[in-house]
Amino acid sequence: MALKVEHELHRRRRGRNVGLGLVLGGFVLLVLALTVVKVRRVGFASLQGYDHVVQPTLVPGAMAPASEEAGR
């Protein structure tokens, strides 16, 4: 005989916790898979972080006037 009998409420609660853990683990795997696909598709070198600094390569038309002035 067991020293401490497990109550039915604890068994049901453990089942719900395991189910929720599996759902959360699946969500983490989904986010990881989407990230890997995005990095492979775009390429790691072309991903740029945003550090609150204006990057001329990201501003449309910002590089055109400088190249026109150099040609004059």
Secondary structure by P-SEA (a helix, b strand, c coil): cccccccaaaaaaaaaaaaaaaaaaaaaaaaaaaaaaaaaacccccbbbbccccccccccccaaaaaaaaac
